[in-house]
Amino acid sequence: MARPLAGFDTSNQRPVVHRLAASLAMVSAASTFAISLEPGTATPARPTQIVATGVSQV
């Protein structure tokens, strides 16, 4: 089940590093991850437009 760990604004046009405030327990429990682009500023209950996925190495 997909759940958001964090959200951030990407209005800056330069490359930026974002550190997620998710707990290590949440990250360690995940076997895969995805990055999505969402409209507006609210974090949705489920992702809509997934742009990247991967397998957790933690």
N, CA, C and O atoms as a Maestro MAE file, in Angstrom:
{
 s_m_m2io_version
 :::
 2.0.0
}

f_m_ct {
 s_m_title
 :::
 protein
 m_atom[232] {
  # First column is atom index #
  i_m_mmod_type
  r_m_x_coord
  r_m_y_coord
  r_m_z_coord
  i_m_residue_number
  s_m_chain_name
  s_m_pdb_residue_name
  s_m_pdb_atom_name
  i_m_atomic_number
  :::
  1 25 0.837 -1.184 0.000 1 A "MET " " N  " 7
  2 3 0.000 0.000 0.000 1 A "MET " " CA " 6
  3 2 0.880 1.246 0.000 1 A "MET " " C  " 6
  4 15 1.766 1.374 0.846 1 A "MET " " O  " 8
  5 25 0.656 2.136 -0.908 2 A "ALA " " N  " 7
  6 3 1.440 3.368 -0.999 2 A "ALA " " CA " 6
  7 2 1.002 4.360 0.077 2 A "ALA " " C  " 6
  8 15 -0.188 4.606 0.272 2 A "ALA " " O  " 8
  9 25 1.999 4.929 0.776 3 A "ARG " " N  " 7
  10 3 1.744 5.957 1.784 3 A "ARG " " CA " 6
  11 2 2.782 7.050 1.640 3 A "ARG " " C  " 6
  12 15 3.957 6.756 1.423 3 A "ARG " " O  " 8
  13 25 2.376 8.308 1.757 4 A "PRO " " N  " 7
  14 3 3.374 9.380 1.678 4 A "PRO " " CA " 6
  15 2 4.230 9.438 2.938 4 A "PRO " " C  " 6
  16 15 3.718 9.324 4.052 4 A "PRO " " O  " 8
  17 25 5.543 9.616 2.753 5 A "LEU " " N  " 7
  18 3 6.450 9.814 3.885 5 A "LEU " " CA " 6
  19 2 6.702 11.289 4.126 5 A "LEU " " C  " 6
  20 15 6.887 11.720 5.265 5 A "LEU " " O  " 8
  21 25 6.711 12.058 3.052 6 A "ALA " " N  " 7
  22 3 6.982 13.490 3.177 6 A "ALA " " CA " 6
  23 2 6.552 14.198 1.904 6 A "ALA " " C  " 6
  24 15 6.330 13.567 0.870 6 A "ALA " " O  " 8
  25 25 6.438 15.492 1.992 7 A "GLY " " N  " 7
  26 3 6.136 16.305 0.826 7 A "GLY " " CA " 6
  27 2 6.974 17.558 0.870 7 A "GLY " " C  " 6
  28 15 7.384 17.997 1.944 7 A "GLY " " O  " 8
  29 25 7.234 18.142 -0.291 8 A "PHE " " N  " 7
  30 3 7.994 19.385 -0.335 8 A "PHE " " CA " 6
  31 2 7.676 20.114 -1.626 8 A "PHE " " C  " 6
  32 15 7.241 19.510 -2.606 8 A "PHE " " O  " 8
  33 25 7.897 21.412 -1.615 9 A "ASP " " N  " 7
  34 3 7.625 22.283 -2.761 9 A "ASP " " CA " 6
  35 2 8.803 22.245 -3.715 9 A "ASP " " C  " 6
  36 15 9.953 22.353 -3.289 9 A "ASP " " O  " 8
  37 25 8.526 22.094 -4.992 10 A "THR " " N  " 7
  38 3 9.590 22.037 -5.997 10 A "THR " " CA " 6
  39 2 9.563 23.240 -6.929 10 A "THR " " C  " 6
  40 15 9.937 23.126 -8.096 10 A "THR " " O  " 8
  41 25 9.126 24.389 -6.429 11 A "SER " " N  " 7
  42 3 9.043 25.571 -7.279 11 A "SER " " CA " 6
  43 2 10.418 26.127 -7.649 11 A "SER " " C  " 6
  44 15 10.526 26.901 -8.600 11 A "SER " " O  " 8
  45 25 11.466 25.751 -6.924 12 A "ASN " " N  " 7
  46 3 12.820 26.194 -7.228 12 A "ASN " " CA " 6
  47 2 13.297 25.494 -8.497 12 A "ASN " " C  " 6
  48 15 13.140 24.278 -8.611 12 A "ASN " " O  " 8
  49 25 13.859 26.203 -9.432 13 A "GLN " " N  " 7
  50 3 14.300 25.627 -10.698 13 A "GLN " " CA " 6
  51 2 15.695 25.014 -10.634 13 A "GLN " " C  " 6
  52 15 16.098 24.313 -11.563 13 A "GLN " " O  " 8
  53 25 16.435 25.261 -9.564 14 A "ARG " " N  " 7
  54 3 17.771 24.673 -9.409 14 A "ARG " " CA " 6
  55 2 17.668 23.323 -8.710 14 A "ARG " " C  " 6
  56 15 16.689 23.074 -8.007 14 A "ARG " " O  " 8
  57 25 18.662 22.440 -8.888 15 A "PRO " " N  " 7
  58 3 18.680 21.178 -8.142 15 A "PRO " " CA " 6
  59 2 18.771 21.452 -6.639 15 A "PRO " " C  " 6
  60 15 19.538 22.313 -6.208 15 A "PRO " " O  " 8
  61 25 17.998 20.729 -5.856 16 A "VAL " " N  " 7
  62 3 17.952 20.916 -4.412 16 A "VAL " " CA " 6
  63 2 17.896 19.541 -3.745 16 A "VAL " " C  " 6
  64 15 17.240 18.633 -4.255 16 A "VAL " " O  " 8
  65 25 18.577 19.384 -2.616 17 A "VAL " " N  " 7
  66 3 18.511 18.152 -1.837 17 A "VAL " " CA " 6
  67 2 17.460 18.344 -0.742 17 A "VAL " " C  " 6
  68 15 17.476 19.342 -0.022 17 A "VAL " " O  " 8
  69 25 16.555 17.382 -0.627 18 A "HIS " " N  " 7
  70 3 15.537 17.417 0.429 18 A "HIS " " CA " 6
  71 2 15.764 16.233 1.359 18 A "HIS " " C  " 6
  72 15 15.875 15.094 0.906 18 A "HIS " " O  " 8
  73 25 15.832 16.500 2.643 19 A "ARG " " N  " 7
  74 3 15.956 15.428 3.635 19 A "ARG " " CA " 6
  75 2 14.561 15.102 4.158 19 A "ARG " " C  " 6
  76 15 13.824 15.993 4.579 19 A "ARG " " O  " 8
  77 25 14.208 13.829 4.129 20 A "LEU " " N  " 7
  78 3 12.894 13.412 4.592 20 A "LEU " " CA " 6
  79 2 12.885 13.299 6.108 20 A "LEU " " C  " 6
  80 15 13.855 12.840 6.712 20 A "LEU " " O  " 8
  81 25 11.793 13.717 6.713 21 A "ALA " " N  " 7
  82 3 11.668 13.667 8.165 21 A "ALA " " CA " 6
  83 2 11.045 12.352 8.631 21 A "ALA " " C  " 6
  84 15 10.699 12.225 9.806 21 A "ALA " " O  " 8
  85 25 10.897 11.376 7.742 22 A "ALA " " N  " 7
  86 3 10.310 10.084 8.108 22 A "ALA " " CA " 6
  87 2 11.211 9.355 9.094 22 A "ALA " " C  " 6
  88 15 12.432 9.513 9.072 22 A "ALA " " O  " 8
  89 25 10.600 8.562 9.951 23 A "SER " " N  " 7
  90 3 11.386 7.809 10.925 23 A "SER " " CA " 6
  91 2 12.143 6.678 10.238 23 A "SER " " C  " 6
  92 15 11.718 6.179 9.197 23 A "SER " " O  " 8
  93 25 13.260 6.282 10.826 24 A "LEU " " N  " 7
  94 3 14.054 5.188 10.283 24 A "LEU " " CA " 6
  95 2 13.234 3.901 10.252 24 A "LEU " " C  " 6
  96 15 13.405 3.089 9.343 24 A "LEU " " O  " 8
  97 25 12.349 3.698 11.226 25 A "ALA " " N  " 7
  98 3 11.508 2.497 11.257 25 A "ALA " " CA " 6
  99 2 10.595 2.446 10.039 25 A "ALA " " C  " 6
  100 15 10.417 1.384 9.443 25 A "ALA " " O  " 8
  101 25 10.015 3.583 9.663 26 A "MET " " N  " 7
  102 3 9.144 3.620 8.477 26 A "MET " " CA " 6
  103 2 9.938 3.312 7.218 26 A "MET " " C  " 6
  104 15 9.486 2.541 6.371 26 A "MET " " O  " 8
  105 25 11.103 3.902 7.089 27 A "VAL " " N  " 7
  106 3 11.937 3.699 5.902 27 A "VAL " " CA " 6
  107 2 12.434 2.264 5.854 27 A "VAL " " C  " 6
  108 15 12.417 1.649 4.788 27 A "VAL " " O  " 8
  109 25 12.875 1.717 6.973 28 A "SER " " N  " 7
  110 3 13.382 0.349 7.018 28 A "SER " " CA " 6
  111 2 12.305 -0.677 6.679 28 A "SER " " C  " 6
  112 15 12.615 -1.736 6.134 28 A "SER " " O  " 8
  113 25 11.048 -0.381 6.991 29 A "ALA " " N  " 7
  114 3 9.948 -1.310 6.732 29 A "ALA " " CA " 6
  115 2 9.553 -1.332 5.257 29 A "ALA " " C  " 6
  116 15 8.871 -2.259 4.818 29 A "ALA " " O  " 8
  117 25 9.966 -0.336 4.496 30 A "ALA " " N  " 7
  118 3 9.589 -0.251 3.080 30 A "ALA " " CA " 6
  119 2 10.508 -1.128 2.232 30 A "ALA " " C  " 6
  120 15 11.727 -1.109 2.407 30 A "ALA " " O  " 8
  121 25 9.924 -1.889 1.319 31 A "SER " " N  " 7
  122 3 10.742 -2.703 0.410 31 A "SER " " CA " 6
  123 2 10.957 -1.983 -0.924 31 A "SER " " C  " 6
  124 15 11.923 -2.265 -1.633 31 A "SER " " O  " 8
  125 25 10.068 -1.066 -1.259 32 A "THR " " N  " 7
  126 3 10.187 -0.263 -2.480 32 A "THR " " CA " 6
  127 2 9.816 1.183 -2.163 32 A "THR " " C  " 6
  128 15 9.271 1.478 -1.100 32 A "THR " " O  " 8
  129 25 10.121 2.077 -3.102 33 A "PHE " " N  " 7
  130 3 9.729 3.472 -2.925 33 A "PHE " " CA " 6
  131 2 9.346 4.054 -4.274 33 A "PHE " " C  " 6
  132 15 9.665 3.495 -5.323 33 A "PHE " " O  " 8
  133 25 8.652 5.192 -4.228 34 A "ALA " " N  " 7
  134 3 8.269 5.900 -5.450 34 A "ALA " " CA " 6
  135 2 8.289 7.395 -5.174 34 A "ALA " " C  " 6
  136 15 8.109 7.838 -4.039 34 A "ALA " " O  " 8
  137 25 8.509 8.152 -6.220 35 A "ILE " " N  " 7
  138 3 8.450 9.611 -6.153 35 A "ILE " " CA " 6
  139 2 7.330 10.033 -7.086 35 A "ILE " " C  " 6
  140 15 7.248 9.565 -8.221 35 A "ILE " " O  " 8
  141 25 6.471 10.915 -6.607 36 A "SER " " N  " 7
  142 3 5.349 11.360 -7.436 36 A "SER " " CA " 6
  143 2 5.275 12.882 -7.475 36 A "SER " " C  " 6
  144 15 5.730 13.571 -6.562 36 A "SER " " O  " 8
  145 25 4.698 13.375 -8.541 37 A "LEU " " N  " 7
  146 3 4.406 14.807 -8.678 37 A "LEU " " CA " 6
  147 2 2.924 14.980 -8.387 37 A "LEU " " C  " 6
  148 15 2.086 14.295 -8.973 37 A "LEU " " O  " 8
  149 25 2.604 15.892 -7.486 38 A "GLU " " N  " 7
  150 3 1.218 16.105 -7.082 38 A "GLU " " CA " 6
  151 2 0.821 17.557 -7.273 38 A "GLU " " C  " 6
  152 15 1.640 18.455 -7.080 38 A "GLU " " O  " 8
  153 25 -0.426 17.796 -7.650 39 A "PRO " " N  " 7
  154 3 -0.893 19.173 -7.804 39 A "PRO " " CA " 6
  155 2 -1.098 19.836 -6.437 39 A "PRO " " C  " 6
  156 15 -1.415 19.164 -5.456 39 A "PRO " " O  " 8
  157 25 -0.917 21.130 -6.385 40 A "GLY " " N  " 7
  158 3 -1.154 21.872 -5.149 40 A "GLY " " CA " 6
  159 2 -0.066 21.660 -4.123 40 A "GLY " " C  " 6
  160 15 1.035 21.220 -4.452 40 A "GLY " " O  " 8
  161 25 -0.379 21.977 -2.868 41 A "THR " " N  " 7
  162 3 0.611 21.897 -1.802 41 A "THR " " CA " 6
  163 2 0.292 20.838 -0.760 41 A "THR " " C  " 6
  164 15 1.113 20.591 0.124 41 A "THR " " O  " 8
  165 25 -0.867 20.208 -0.832 42 A "ALA " " N  " 7
  166 3 -1.249 19.188 0.148 42 A "ALA " " CA " 6
  167 2 -0.679 17.830 -0.248 42 A "ALA " " C  " 6
  168 15 -0.623 17.496 -1.432 42 A "ALA " " O  " 8
  169 25 -0.256 17.050 0.744 43 A "THR " " N  " 7
  170 3 0.213 15.690 0.503 43 A "THR " " CA " 6
  171 2 -1.015 14.790 0.370 43 A "THR " " C  " 6
  172 15 -1.839 14.746 1.283 43 A "THR " " O  " 8
  173 25 -1.155 14.074 -0.746 44 A "PRO " " N  " 7
  174 3 -2.347 13.246 -0.946 44 A "PRO " " CA " 6
  175 2 -2.286 11.952 -0.122 44 A "PRO " " C  " 6
  176 15 -1.216 11.557 0.341 44 A "PRO " " O  " 8
  177 25 -3.425 11.308 0.054 45 A "ALA " " N  " 7
  178 3 -3.472 10.023 0.759 45 A "ALA " " CA " 6
  179 2 -2.767 8.945 -0.052 45 A "ALA " " C  " 6
  180 15 -2.147 8.051 0.525 45 A "ALA " " O  " 8
  181 25 -2.848 9.011 -1.384 46 A "ARG " " N  " 7
  182 3 -2.185 8.067 -2.283 46 A "ARG " " CA " 6
  183 2 -1.553 8.850 -3.419 46 A "ARG " " C  " 6
  184 15 -2.104 9.870 -3.833 46 A "ARG " " O  " 8
  185 25 -0.418 8.409 -3.938 47 A "PRO " " N  " 7
  186 3 0.231 9.125 -5.041 47 A "PRO " " CA " 6
  187 2 -0.581 9.022 -6.327 47 A "PRO " " C  " 6
  188 15 -1.294 8.042 -6.548 47 A "PRO " " O  " 8
  189 25 -0.463 10.044 -7.174 48 A "THR " " N  " 7
  190 3 -1.201 10.036 -8.438 48 A "THR " " CA " 6
  191 2 -0.257 9.892 -9.630 48 A "THR " " C  " 6
  192 15 -0.363 8.915 -10.370 48 A "THR " " O  " 8
  193 25 0.648 10.822 -9.835 49 A "GLN " " N  " 7
  194 3 1.543 10.791 -10.992 49 A "GLN " " CA " 6
  195 2 2.932 10.339 -10.556 49 A "GLN " " C  " 6
  196 15 3.764 11.173 -10.197 49 A "GLN " " O  " 8
  197 25 3.198 9.030 -10.580 50 A "ILE " " N  " 7
  198 3 4.492 8.489 -10.160 50 A "ILE " " CA " 6
  199 2 5.509 8.703 -11.268 50 A "ILE " " C  " 6
  200 15 5.276 8.339 -12.420 50 A "ILE " " O  " 8
  201 25 6.660 9.310 -10.901 51 A "VAL " " N  " 7
  202 3 7.692 9.624 -11.889 51 A "VAL " " CA " 6
  203 2 8.974 8.812 -11.697 51 A "VAL " " C  " 6
  204 15 9.830 8.810 -12.581 51 A "VAL " " O  " 8
  205 25 9.124 8.123 -10.562 52 A "ALA " " N  " 7
  206 3 10.305 7.298 -10.317 52 A "ALA " " CA " 6
  207 2 9.971 6.234 -9.279 52 A "ALA " " C  " 6
  208 15 9.174 6.478 -8.374 52 A "ALA " " O  " 8
  209 25 10.578 5.053 -9.406 53 A "THR " " N  " 7
  210 3 10.405 3.990 -8.421 53 A "THR " " CA " 6
  211 2 11.755 3.320 -8.181 53 A "THR " " C  " 6
  212 15 12.684 3.470 -8.975 53 A "THR " " O  " 8
  213 25 11.853 2.589 -7.090 54 A "GLY " " N  " 7
  214 3 13.088 1.881 -6.808 54 A "GLY " " CA " 6
  215 2 12.906 0.857 -5.710 54 A "GLY " " C  " 6
  216 15 11.828 0.740 -5.127 54 A "GLY " " O  " 8
  217 25 13.960 0.120 -5.433 55 A "VAL " " N  " 7
  218 3 13.975 -0.898 -4.378 55 A "VAL " " CA " 6
  219 2 14.825 -0.369 -3.240 55 A "VAL " " C  " 6
  220 15 15.920 0.147 -3.464 55 A "VAL " " O  " 8
  221 25 14.328 -0.496 -2.022 56 A "SER " " N  " 7
  222 3 15.039 -0.010 -0.847 56 A "SER " " CA " 6
  223 2 16.313 -0.802 -0.603 56 A "SER " " C  " 6
  224 15 16.315 -2.028 -0.721 56 A "SER " " O  " 8
  225 25 17.382 -0.123 -0.268 57 A "GLN " " N  " 7
  226 3 18.656 -0.761 0.052 57 A "GLN " " CA " 6
  227 2 18.989 -0.639 1.531 57 A "GLN " " C  " 6
  228 15 20.105 -0.954 1.943 57 A "GLN " " O  " 8
  229 25 18.023 -0.180 2.339 58 A "VAL " " N  " 7
  230 3 18.245 0.016 3.790 58 A "VAL " " CA " 6
  231 2 18.146 -1.301 4.501 58 A "VAL " " C  " 6
  232 15 18.300 -1.358 5.721 58 A "VAL " " O  " 8
  :::
 }
 m_bond[231] {
  # First column is bond index #
  i_m_from
  i_m_to
  i_m_order
  :::
  1 1 2 1
  2 2 3 1
  3 3 4 2
  4 3 5 1
  5 5 6 1
  6 6 7 1
  7 7 8 2
  8 7 9 1
  9 9 10 1
  10 10 11 1
  11 11 12 2
  12 11 13 1
  13 13 14 1
  14 14 15 1
  15 15 16 2
  16 15 17 1
  17 17 18 1
  18 18 19 1
  19 19 20 2
  20 19 21 1
  21 21 22 1
  22 22 23 1
  23 23 24 2
  24 23 25 1
  25 25 26 1
  26 26 27 1
  27 27 28 2
  28 27 29 1
  29 29 30 1
  30 30 31 1
  31 31 32 2
  32 31 33 1
  33 33 34 1
  34 34 35 1
  35 35 36 2
  36 35 37 1
  37 37 38 1
  38 38 39 1
  39 39 40 2
  40 39 41 1
  41 41 42 1
  42 42 43 1
  43 43 44 2
  44 43 45 1
  45 45 46 1
  46 46 47 1
  47 47 48 2
  48 47 49 1
  49 49 50 1
  50 50 51 1
  51 51 52 2
  52 51 53 1
  53 53 54 1
  54 54 55 1
  55 55 56 2
  56 55 57 1
  57 57 58 1
  58 58 59 1
  59 59 60 2
  60 59 61 1
  61 61 62 1
  62 62 63 1
  63 63 64 2
  64 63 65 1
  65 65 66 1
  66 66 67 1
  67 67 68 2
  68 67 69 1
  69 69 70 1
  70 70 71 1
  71 71 72 2
  72 71 73 1
  73 73 74 1
  74 74 75 1
  75 75 76 2
  76 75 77 1
  77 77 78 1
  78 78 79 1
  79 79 80 2
  80 79 81 1
  81 81 82 1
  82 82 83 1
  83 83 84 2
  84 83 85 1
  85 85 86 1
  86 86 87 1
  87 87 88 2
  88 87 89 1
  89 89 90 1
  90 90 91 1
  91 91 92 2
  92 91 93 1
  93 93 94 1
  94 94 95 1
  95 95 96 2
  96 95 97 1
  97 97 98 1
  98 98 99 1
  99 99 100 2
  100 99 101 1
  101 101 102 1
  102 102 103 1
  103 103 104 2
  104 103 105 1
  105 105 106 1
  106 106 107 1
  107 107 108 2
  108 107 109 1
  109 109 110 1
  110 110 111 1
  111 111 112 2
  112 111 113 1
  113 113 114 1
  114 114 115 1
  115 115 116 2
  116 115 117 1
  117 117 118 1
  118 118 119 1
  119 119 120 2
  120 119 121 1
  121 121 122 1
  122 122 123 1
  123 123 124 2
  124 123 125 1
  125 125 126 1
  126 126 127 1
  127 127 128 2
  128 127 129 1
  129 129 130 1
  130 130 131 1
  131 131 132 2
  132 131 133 1
  133 133 134 1
  134 134 135 1
  135 135 136 2
  136 135 137 1
  137 137 138 1
  138 138 139 1
  139 139 140 2
  140 139 141 1
  141 141 142 1
  142 142 143 1
  143 143 144 2
  144 143 145 1
  145 145 146 1
  146 146 147 1
  147 147 148 2
  148 147 149 1
  149 149 150 1
  150 150 151 1
  151 151 152 2
  152 151 153 1
  153 153 154 1
  154 154 155 1
  155 155 156 2
  156 155 157 1
  157 157 158 1
  158 158 159 1
  159 159 160 2
  160 159 161 1
  161 161 162 1
  162 162 163 1
  163 163 164 2
  164 163 165 1
  165 165 166 1
  166 166 167 1
  167 167 168 2
  168 167 169 1
  169 169 170 1
  170 170 171 1
  171 171 172 2
  172 171 173 1
  173 173 174 1
  174 174 175 1
  175 175 176 2
  176 175 177 1
  177 177 178 1
  178 178 179 1
  179 179 180 2
  180 179 181 1
  181 181 182 1
  182 182 183 1
  183 183 184 2
  184 183 185 1
  185 185 186 1
  186 186 187 1
  187 187 188 2
  188 187 189 1
  189 189 190 1
  190 190 191 1
  191 191 192 2
  192 191 193 1
  193 193 194 1
  194 194 195 1
  195 195 196 2
  196 195 197 1
  197 197 198 1
  198 198 199 1
  199 199 200 2
  200 199 201 1
  201 201 202 1
  202 202 203 1
  203 203 204 2
  204 203 205 1
  205 205 206 1
  206 206 207 1
  207 207 208 2
  208 207 209 1
  209 209 210 1
  210 210 211 1
  211 211 212 2
  212 211 213 1
  213 213 214 1
  214 214 215 1
  215 215 216 2
  216 215 217 1
  217 217 218 1
  218 218 219 1
  219 219 220 2
  220 219 221 1
  221 221 222 1
  222 222 223 1
  223 223 224 2
  224 223 225 1
  225 225 226 1
  226 226 227 1
  227 227 228 2
  228 227 229 1
  229 229 230 1
  230 230 231 1
  231 231 232 2
  :::
 }
}
